[in-house]
Structure formats: structure tokens, C-alpha cells
Amino acid sequence: MEIKNYTSSISGFILLGLSSNPQLQKPLFAIFLIMYLITVVGNILIILAIHSDSRLLTPMYFFLSKLSFMDICFTTVIVPKMLVNLLSETKSISYVGCLIQMYFFMAFGNTDSYLLASMAIDRMVAICNPFGYDVVMNPRCCFLLLLGSCTISHLHSMLRVLLMSRLSFCSSHVIKHFFCDTQPVLKLSCSDTSSNQMVVMTETLAVIVTPFLCILFSYLRIIVTVLKIPSVAGKWKAFSTCGSHLTVVLMFYGSIIYVYFRPLSMYSVVKDRVATVMYTVVTPMLNPFIYSLRNKDMKRGLRKLRDRIYS
């Protein structure tokens, strides 16, 4: 079926959301509105704190500010529409709106993973080659890492959405999810989805696994280097600079691997909703706390920002 025929007969999809229980709609709305506001305000504060303190204008905080911006974009693609649907009777999303949401969800999500890889590389160079750090992690290198992260992510999203737009949907148009994710939408198609599944298990695997392998390699190098440090205090100091980043990586990749790297036949609506909430809402909300609570530089930057606001 051509896209034109599809769009002329199908106006859109119905998003079931997190729960079909009417009594839970308003409590869920309140919970996710609070979480969304915390995410936006927290990440904006991180960005402002970094740009208000000249001592935070380093490669590590350059990537952290971009990660905070991507987290705002990532959650904004999903949560506002989910909040509207929680208070709406129809809970609908147009066909074009669904594809647009899917595109930016994948683009921002993948950019997040590449930025996490860039931050891991930054930590590896700082610990394993401290005297050459300024030469290796120069502004040009940081910009190229950021440009590569965005380019690869958007090209990947474009490919996935183009493949999705060729599918036809002959029966149910009810998406058993709170946004237009690829797996639940594929479940509705009556077309042959083998090409989509092949892309998921090859190109998508490569796009997501590449930054994960970079992170893994970086931390293996860091561990080998740190174990050579004679003093316990020196080892602890080196590891402490990576703790926040490693926490975010485990939360982000743990839920992503659980959701996406399984055959479509093993897709579970309830379990995948919970796992998806973890990396789309919870992780972006916790990032500002994880990166600031035990970080003296960030605390100083936030105090400096507070002083500027109240001065």
C-alpha cells in the first residue's frame, strides 16, 4: 500500500498511555508533570551554571551542557503529548505527528548515547594521558565529536522513519504505549516487517553498540591505569571523577538494551513501558542531581549562578 493511500484512509493512531484506568489518569498527570518540570529546570540550571563559571568551560562540562540540552529535548518530544493525552478523551496522535515524534525521539536518544561515549573518552584521556589532555581534547576535537554525534543520530532516525512510512496498517490503530515507539508501532503493521527487523538487528545494533563499546573500552583503559596508581587515595580520586558518568551510563543503557534488543515476538507491553519510562523520563530527571550532588565544581558553579541571580 502506498503512503498516500494509507494517509487518506487512516487519520492517525490512538495512544493507550501508561494505564487505561480512568482513576489513574489525573494522579499520573500530576506525577509526570512534576517529573517533567524537575527535568527541564534541573538541566537548565546545569547549563546556566556551566556557562556562568569560567572554570567549568572544559571539555567534560562542554559535553555535560550538551547532554543536559539533549535531555530537555528528549523528554519534551514525549512527555507533553503524554500529559495532554492523560487528560484527553481521544488520546489520539496523527500519522505525521507519530512519525515526527518517532524521528526526534530516536535522534535525541541516540545523540544522548554518543555524548555519553564522548564523555567517557574525555575521562579516559584525562586519567590515562593527563599531560596530553589539552592537546587531545582541544575545542576542535570536542566540536567534531558533537557534530558526529548529531549527524549519525539524525541519519539513523531518517532511515528508520522512512522504512516505517512504507508500512501499511490494516486493522487496529491502537498503540499500546505512551508514545510512538518503533516496536509497538511495528506490532500494528500488516505489512512484511522483516526489513525493519533486519535494520533493528543490524544498523540499529551498530548505532547503539558503537558508543557503548567506546564507553566499555574507555573504562577498561581507566581501570588498568588506575590500578597502577600506588596510593589508595590516588585510586579513589581517579575513580571518583567517573562515578557520576558511570551511574548514568548503567541506567541509560540497561533499560535500552532490555527494550530494543529482543525479537518482536518477545515484546511485553507492561514491562517495556516501565523500562522505557526509566530512560525517557527518570534518567533525564536524575542527571542534574547525579552530576551535581557529589561534584564540587558543579556545586561551586551553582552557587555562583545563585549569587548572580540574587545580586
C-alpha positions in Angstrom: 0.0 0.0 0.0 1.4 3.4 -0.9 1.9 6.0 1.8 -0.7 8.3 0.0 -3.4 5.6 0.2 -2.6 4.9 3.8 -2.8 8.6 4.9 -6.0 9.2 3.0 -7.8 6.3 4.8 -6.1 6.5 8.2 -6.0 9.8 10.1 -3.8 8.6 12.9 -3.3 6.4 15.9 -4.6 6.0 19.5 -2.0 6.1 22.3 -3.2 4.0 25.2 -0.7 5.6 27.5 0.6 4.1 30.8 -2.7 3.0 32.1 -6.3 2.6 30.8 -7.7 3.0 34.3 -9.6 6.4 34.4 -8.9 6.8 38.1 -5.2 6.8 37.5 -5.2 9.5 34.7 -5.0 12.6 37.0 -2.5 11.1 39.5 -0.3 10.1 36.6 -0.7 13.5 35.1 0.5 15.2 38.3 3.4 12.8 38.8 4.8 13.2 35.3 4.2 16.9 35.2 6.3 17.3 38.3 9.0 15.0 36.9 9.0 16.9 33.6 9.3 20.3 35.3 12.2 18.9 37.5 13.9 17.6 34.4 13.6 21.0 32.5 14.5 23.2 35.4 17.3 20.9 36.6 19.0 20.6 33.2 18.6 24.4 32.5 20.4 25.1 35.9 23.2 22.8 34.9 23.6 24.6 31.5 23.5 28.0 33.2 25.9 27.0 35.9 28.4 25.8 33.4 28.3 28.9 31.3 28.4 31.2 34.4 31.7 29.8 35.7 34.8 30.2 33.5 36.4 27.3 35.4 33.7 25.0 34.1 34.5 25.8 30.4 36.3 22.5 30.0 35.7 19.5 27.6 34.0 17.5 30.3 31.5 20.3 31.1 31.1 21.2 27.5 29.7 17.7 26.8 27.7 17.8 30.1 26.0 21.0 29.0 25.1 19.5 25.6 23.8 16.3 27.3 21.6 18.4 29.5 20.2 20.2 26.5 19.6 16.9 24.7 17.8 15.6 27.8 15.4 18.5 27.7 14.7 18.0 24.0 14.4 14.2 24.5 11.8 14.4 27.3 10.0 17.3 25.5 9.4 15.1 22.5 7.5 12.6 24.6 6.1 14.0 27.9 4.0 17.0 26.9 2.0 14.8 24.4 1.6 12.2 27.1 0.4 14.8 29.6 -2.2 16.1 27.1 -3.4 12.5 26.4 -3.8 11.8 30.1 -6.4 14.5 30.4 -8.0 13.8 26.9 -10.8 11.5 25.9 -9.5 10.7 22.5 -5.7 10.1 23.2 -5.0 10.4 19.5 -1.9 11.3 17.5 -1.9 12.0 13.8 0.0 9.7 11.4 2.5 12.5 10.5 2.7 13.5 14.2 3.6 9.9 15.1 6.4 9.8 12.6 7.8 13.2 13.7 7.7 12.1 17.3 9.4 8.8 16.4 12.1 10.7 14.4 13.1 13.1 17.1 12.8 10.5 19.9 15.4 8.4 18.1 17.6 11.4 17.1 17.8 12.9 20.6 18.1 9.5 22.3 21.0 8.4 20.1 22.7 11.7 20.4 22.5 11.2 24.2 24.3 7.9 23.9 27.1 9.3 21.7 27.5 12.2 24.1 27.9 9.7 26.9 30.6 8.0 24.8 32.3 11.3 24.2 32.3 12.0 28.0 33.8 8.5 28.6 36.6 9.3 26.0 37.2 12.6 27.8 37.6 10.8 31.2 39.9 8.2 29.6 42.2 10.9 28.2 42.2 12.9 31.4 43.2 9.8 33.5 45.4 7.9 31.1 47.1 10.8 29.4 46.8 13.8 31.8 49.8 15.7 30.3 48.5 15.4 26.8 44.9 16.2 27.8 44.7 19.7 26.5 46.3 18.7 23.2 44.0 15.8 22.5 40.7 17.2 23.9 41.0 20.6 22.1 38.0 22.7 21.1 38.1 21.3 17.5 38.1 17.7 18.7 35.1 18.4 21.0 33.2 20.1 18.2 33.9 17.2 15.8 32.7 14.7 18.5 29.5 16.7 18.9 28.9 17.1 15.2 29.5 13.4 14.6 27.1 12.5 17.4 24.3 14.6 15.9 24.9 13.6 12.3 25.0 9.8 12.9 21.9 10.0 15.1 19.8 12.0 12.6 20.8 9.9 9.7 19.8 6.8 11.7 16.4 8.3 12.6 15.8 9.3 9.0 16.4 5.7 7.8 14.1 4.2 10.5 11.3 6.6 9.8 11.5 6.2 6.0 11.2 2.4 6.5 8.3 2.9 8.9 6.5 5.2 6.5 6.3 2.4 3.9 4.3 0.1 6.1 0.5 -0.3 6.0 -1.8 -0.7 8.9 -4.9 -2.7 8.1 -6.7 -3.4 11.4 -6.1 -1.9 14.8 -4.5 1.5 15.1 -4.2 1.4 18.9 -0.6 1.8 20.1 -0.2 0.1 23.4 2.3 2.7 24.6 2.5 6.3 25.8 4.3 7.5 22.6 5.2 6.4 19.1 8.0 3.9 19.8 9.1 1.7 16.9 8.3 -1.7 18.4 4.7 -1.1 19.4 4.0 0.6 16.0 5.6 -2.4 14.1 3.3 -4.7 16.1 0.3 -3.0 14.4 1.5 -3.4 10.8 0.0 -5.9 8.4 3.0 -5.4 6.0 6.1 -7.5 5.9 8.3 -6.1 8.7 11.3 -8.3 8.0 13.3 -5.4 6.5 12.5 -3.2 9.6 13.5 -6.1 11.9 16.7 -6.6 9.9 17.6 -2.9 10.3 16.9 -3.1 14.0 19.2 -6.1 14.5 22.0 -4.7 12.2 22.1 -0.9 11.6 20.4 0.0 14.9 22.6 -2.5 16.8 25.7 -0.9 15.2 24.5 2.7 16.0 23.7 1.9 19.7 26.5 -0.6 20.3 29.3 1.6 18.9 29.1 4.3 21.6 28.6 1.5 24.2 31.8 -0.2 23.1 33.6 3.2 23.2 32.4 3.6 26.8 33.5 0.0 27.6 36.9 0.4 26.1 37.4 3.8 27.8 36.6 2.3 31.3 38.8 -0.7 30.7 41.7 1.7 30.0 40.8 3.7 33.0 40.7 0.7 35.3 44.1 -0.6 34.0 45.6 2.9 34.6 44.1 3.4 38.0 45.2 0.0 39.3 48.8 1.1 38.6 48.5 4.1 40.9 50.3 3.1 44.2 48.2 5.1 46.7 44.6 4.2 47.7 43.8 7.9 47.9 45.0 8.4 44.3 43.0 5.5 43.1 39.9 6.8 44.8 40.4 10.3 43.4 40.7 9.0 39.9 37.6 6.7 40.2 35.5 9.4 41.8 35.7 11.6 38.7 34.0 8.8 36.7 31.3 7.7 39.3 28.5 10.1 38.1 29.1 9.3 34.4 29.1 5.5 35.0 25.9 5.7 37.0 24.1 7.5 34.2 25.5 5.0 31.6 24.2 2.0 33.5 20.7 3.5 33.9 20.5 4.6 30.3 21.9 1.5 28.6 20.4 -1.0 30.9 16.8 -0.1 30.0 17.6 0.5 26.3 19.1 -3.0 25.9 16.2 -4.5 27.7 13.6 -2.8 25.4 15.1 -2.9 22.0 17.5 -5.9 21.6 14.9 -8.7 21.7 12.8 -10.2 18.9 9.5 -8.6 18.2 7.8 -11.8 19.4 9.2 -11.2 22.9 7.8 -7.7 23.2 6.0 -7.2 26.5 3.7 -4.1 26.8 3.8 -3.6 30.6 7.4 -4.5 31.2 8.6 -2.3 28.3 6.5 0.7 29.4 8.3 0.6 32.8 11.7 0.2 31.2 11.0 3.0 28.7 9.9 5.4 31.4 13.3 4.7 33.0 15.4 6.1 30.1 12.9 8.6 28.7 11.8 10.3 31.9 13.6 9.1 35.1 17.2 9.2 33.8 17.0 12.8 32.3 15.4 13.9 35.6 18.1 12.4 37.7 21.1 13.5 35.6 21.3 17.0 37.2 21.3 15.5 40.7 23.8 12.8 39.8 26.2 15.2 38.2 25.9 17.9 40.8 25.4 16.4 44.3 29.0 14.9 44.6 30.7 17.3 42.2 32.5 20.2 43.9 33.0 22.1 40.7 29.3 21.9 39.8 28.3 23.0 43.3 30.6 26.0 43.0 29.1 26.8 39.7 25.5 26.6 41.0 26.4 28.8 44.0 27.9 31.3 41.6 24.8 31.2 39.5 22.6 31.7 42.6 24.8 34.7 43.7 24.4 36.3 40.2 20.6 35.8 40.3 20.2 37.4 43.8 22.8 40.1 43.3 
